[in-house]
Amino acid sequence: MKQIADKWAKFAILKAHSGVAKHIPDTRRYSREHLSAMLGKYSFIVAKPVVGTGGSGVVRISRGPSAGYRVQYGTSVRQAANLDTVERILAGIRGKRAYMLQQGIRLSTVQGKPLDYRVKLVKENGSWRIRAVVARIARPGLFVTNLCRGGTMVGGNRALRMTFPALARDKHATMVGVARSGTSLLEAKYPGIGALGFDFGIDKGGTVWILEVNTRPH
């Protein structure tokens, strides 16, 4: 079964479709210029490896209440007085890996804990089928929801009813529709893929965002 590890390449394909692109957060390759511009534009951003799974290497960077920056990696939180310090901290985490920067999404929460959604599609007998729509709730103190990082899995519909009770059906339909469109785009570029996991975040205002797409979803 074909696998595509490069997150940047997958986003580039999805951005070509206007209906899907509107659900993709501002995402740029890592550079000091982009780091500075995005921290000036958004209250927080997320830095993540171009190739990586399980939430490994994902860093949350936010502007401080008065000055400087706050850098969170796992449960570790460090204060940085300036951009040079932010870059030094990131360099220690990145190593030689290529990174990308993504607009921070203020995810909807359950009991104060952020959650996101995984829509899993599998190709069976020549047709793509929705295998699961589940939500993953971050464990206290973390911003990543990955189960291997202590996240908790609950049914997608149940989570939607808890967070957007009047719009649960609409949000479910949006995620499934975007996932199906995205699957067609990715399969056209990468024939041979047999499973896809679309990770969605829904912000506090109800907007649905694609956070990531996996070709080896659990």
Backbone torsions as a table, in degrees:
resi	resn	phi	psi	omega
1	MET	NA	128.8	-175.3
2	LYS	-69.6	141.8	178.7
3	GLN	-130.7	140.3	177.2
4	ILE	-122.3	111.8	-174.3
5	ALA	-86.2	-24.2	-172.2
6	ASP	-74.5	107.8	-179.1
7	LYS	-64.6	-37.6	-178.1
8	TRP	-62.5	-43.3	-179.3
9	ALA	-63.0	-39.9	-179.8
10	LYS	-67.0	-42.3	178.8
11	PHE	-64.0	-37.8	-179.5
12	ALA	-60.4	-39.2	178.6
13	ILE	-68.1	-44.3	-177.7
14	LEU	-67.0	-33.3	-178.6
15	LYS	-66.9	-19.1	-177.9
16	ALA	-71.8	-14.2	-179.0
17	HIS	-105.1	116.4	-172.4
18	SER	-60.3	-36.6	-178.9
19	GLY	-67.8	-32.6	178.1
20	VAL	-84.4	-38.6	-175.3
21	ALA	-58.2	-33.1	-178.1
22	LYS	-67.7	-11.8	178.0
23	HIS	-99.5	4.5	-178.2
24	ILE	-100.6	123.8	178.1
25	PRO	-63.7	160.1	173.0
26	ASP	-56.2	118.2	-175.7
27	THR	-132.4	128.9	-177.3
28	ARG	-137.4	156.1	174.1
29	ARG	-66.9	149.1	-178.7
30	TYR	-67.8	128.6	168.7
31	SER	-159.5	161.6	178.2
32	ARG	-62.0	-40.3	-179.5
33	GLU	-60.0	-46.8	-179.6
34	HIS	-68.8	-37.5	178.0
35	LEU	-59.7	-47.6	-179.6
36	SER	-64.1	-45.3	-177.5
37	ALA	-64.2	-42.9	-176.2
38	MET	-73.1	-35.0	176.5
39	LEU	-70.6	-23.7	174.8
40	GLY	-78.2	-23.3	-175.2
41	LYS	-95.8	-36.8	-174.2
42	TYR	-117.3	152.4	-179.8
43	SER	-68.5	-27.8	171.6
44	PHE	-155.1	158.0	177.2
45	ILE	-133.9	166.6	177.7
46	VAL	-121.7	129.5	175.0
47	ALA	-103.6	132.5	-177.2
48	LYS	-144.9	152.4	177.5
49	PRO	-64.3	143.5	175.1
50	VAL	-64.2	-34.6	175.9
51	VAL	-121.8	119.4	-179.4
52	GLY	169.4	155.3	-179.7
53	THR	-135.5	169.6	172.5
54	GLY	71.1	14.9	-179.1
55	GLY	78.5	6.7	-178.8
56	SER	-68.2	131.4	175.9
57	GLY	79.8	6.3	-177.9
58	VAL	-83.5	130.5	-173.8
59	VAL	-126.6	136.7	176.6
60	ARG	-106.3	125.8	-178.2
61	ILE	-122.3	125.1	-179.1
62	SER	-130.7	155.9	175.0
63	ARG	-73.8	142.2	178.2
64	GLY	-72.4	163.3	-178.5
65	PRO	-62.5	-30.3	179.5
66	SER	-120.8	-50.0	180.0
67	ALA	-154.5	163.4	177.6
68	GLY	77.2	-166.7	-173.7
69	TYR	-138.1	158.8	177.0
70	ARG	-118.4	125.1	-176.5
71	VAL	-117.1	117.8	-179.7
72	GLN	-112.8	127.5	176.1
73	TYR	-132.8	109.9	-171.9
74	GLY	64.6	-128.8	177.2
75	THR	-94.6	-1.1	-179.7
76	SER	-84.3	129.5	178.1
77	VAL	-124.1	126.9	179.4
78	ARG	-125.0	145.3	176.4
79	GLN	-95.6	138.7	178.3
80	ALA	-125.8	127.0	-176.1
81	ALA	-72.4	-27.4	-176.3
82	ASN	-152.6	178.0	-176.5
83	LEU	-66.7	-32.2	177.8
84	ASP	-59.7	-42.5	179.6
85	THR	-67.5	-40.1	175.9
86	VAL	-57.3	-45.1	-179.0
87	GLU	-64.7	-37.3	178.7
88	ARG	-65.7	-42.2	178.5
89	ILE	-62.5	-45.9	-179.7
90	LEU	-63.7	-37.4	-179.8
91	ALA	-60.8	-37.4	178.8
92	GLY	-67.4	-28.2	179.5
93	ILE	-87.0	-40.9	-175.0
94	ARG	-68.7	-42.9	-170.5
95	GLY	64.5	-129.5	-179.2
96	LYS	-98.8	5.9	-176.9
97	ARG	-74.4	143.9	173.1
98	ALA	-73.3	139.2	-177.5
99	TYR	-125.1	160.4	173.0
100	MET	-131.6	158.9	-179.4
101	LEU	-117.0	137.9	-177.1
102	GLN	-131.3	137.5	173.6
103	GLN	-49.4	131.7	178.6
104	GLY	-72.6	137.4	178.5
105	ILE	-112.5	124.0	177.2
106	ARG	-80.5	92.5	-173.6
107	LEU	-65.9	147.6	170.8
108	SER	-60.8	156.4	-172.7
109	THR	-130.7	158.4	171.1
110	VAL	-123.2	117.2	-176.4
111	GLN	52.9	40.3	176.8
112	GLY	81.0	-1.4	-178.6
113	LYS	-104.8	129.0	-179.2
114	PRO	-66.5	151.2	177.0
115	LEU	-138.9	153.7	171.8
116	ASP	-134.2	-177.1	-171.8
117	TYR	-130.5	145.2	174.0
118	ARG	-117.8	121.0	172.2
119	VAL	-105.5	114.4	-176.8
120	LYS	-104.5	128.3	176.4
121	LEU	-118.9	141.2	179.8
122	VAL	-131.7	138.7	177.4
123	LYS	-88.4	119.3	-178.6
124	GLU	-129.5	123.5	179.4
125	ASN	52.8	40.8	174.7
126	GLY	85.1	-1.5	-179.0
127	SER	-125.3	144.3	176.4
128	TRP	-83.7	130.4	-179.8
129	ARG	-125.1	143.5	173.7
130	ILE	-74.8	115.2	-178.6
131	ARG	-89.2	-33.4	-177.9
132	ALA	-163.4	148.9	168.4
133	VAL	-130.6	106.7	-175.5
134	VAL	-128.0	159.5	175.5
135	ALA	-111.4	149.5	177.2
136	ARG	-126.1	123.0	-177.0
137	ILE	-103.6	128.8	-178.2
138	ALA	-65.8	148.3	173.8
139	ARG	-77.2	155.1	-176.1
140	PRO	-52.1	135.0	177.1
141	GLY	92.0	-12.1	-179.6
142	LEU	-110.1	155.8	174.8
143	PHE	-106.7	-14.5	174.8
144	VAL	-88.9	146.2	-173.5
145	THR	-104.1	-2.2	-173.0
146	ASN	-51.4	137.9	-179.1
147	LEU	-61.8	-34.4	179.5
148	CYS	-70.4	-10.1	176.0
149	ARG	-104.7	15.9	176.6
150	GLY	96.2	7.6	178.2
151	GLY	-67.9	160.3	-179.4
152	THR	-114.3	133.4	-179.7
153	MET	-97.2	133.8	174.2
154	VAL	-135.0	163.0	178.9
155	GLY	-60.6	140.6	-177.6
156	GLY	-61.3	-44.2	-179.6
157	ASN	-64.5	-39.0	178.9
158	ARG	-62.2	-45.2	-179.5
159	ALA	-64.8	-39.7	178.8
160	LEU	-63.8	-38.7	178.5
161	ARG	-67.0	-29.4	178.9
162	MET	-75.3	-31.0	-173.3
163	THR	-102.9	-38.3	180.0
164	PHE	-134.6	67.3	-171.9
165	PRO	-54.8	-38.3	-177.8
166	ALA	-82.2	-14.4	-175.3
167	LEU	-120.7	11.8	-174.1
168	ALA	-56.2	-46.8	-177.8
169	ARG	-64.4	-40.5	-179.9
170	ASP	-64.7	-43.5	-179.6
171	LYS	-66.9	-38.7	177.3
172	HIS	-61.5	-46.1	-179.0
173	ALA	-64.1	-38.1	178.8
174	THR	-63.6	-48.1	-179.2
175	MET	-61.6	-45.2	-179.1
176	VAL	-65.1	-42.0	-179.9
177	GLY	-64.2	-44.0	178.8
178	VAL	-65.5	-40.2	179.1
179	ALA	-63.1	-40.6	178.7
180	ARG	-66.3	-43.2	177.7
181	SER	-63.0	-44.3	179.3
182	GLY	-62.8	-37.3	178.7
183	THR	-62.3	-43.7	178.2
184	SER	-60.5	-42.1	-179.9
185	LEU	-64.7	-45.5	-177.3
186	LEU	-70.1	-37.8	179.9
187	GLU	-67.7	-35.0	178.3
188	ALA	-62.4	-35.4	179.9
189	LYS	-84.4	-35.4	-176.3
190	TYR	-124.4	74.1	177.8
191	PRO	-58.8	140.2	178.7
192	GLY	108.6	-12.0	175.3
193	ILE	-69.3	143.3	-176.3
194	GLY	-123.9	-6.7	179.3
195	ALA	-153.2	143.1	178.3
196	LEU	-141.0	141.2	174.2
197	GLY	-122.6	112.6	178.4
198	PHE	-93.9	122.2	177.2
199	ASP	-97.4	120.5	-178.6
200	PHE	-113.9	145.8	168.3
201	GLY	-119.2	142.9	174.5
202	ILE	-115.6	119.9	-176.4
203	ASP	-77.6	175.1	-173.8
204	LYS	-64.2	-20.2	177.1
205	GLY	-88.3	-4.5	177.5
206	GLY	97.5	1.5	178.5
207	THR	-75.2	135.8	-179.8
208	VAL	-93.0	128.3	-178.7
209	TRP	-124.3	142.4	170.9
210	ILE	-85.7	119.5	178.9
211	LEU	-91.4	-33.8	-174.2
212	GLU	-169.6	158.3	174.0
213	VAL	-131.9	129.5	-179.0
214	ASN	-113.7	138.8	175.4
215	THR	-98.8	4.4	174.0
216	ARG	-135.0	62.1	-175.2
217	PRO	-73.1	145.1	177.6
218	HIS	-84.1	NA	NA
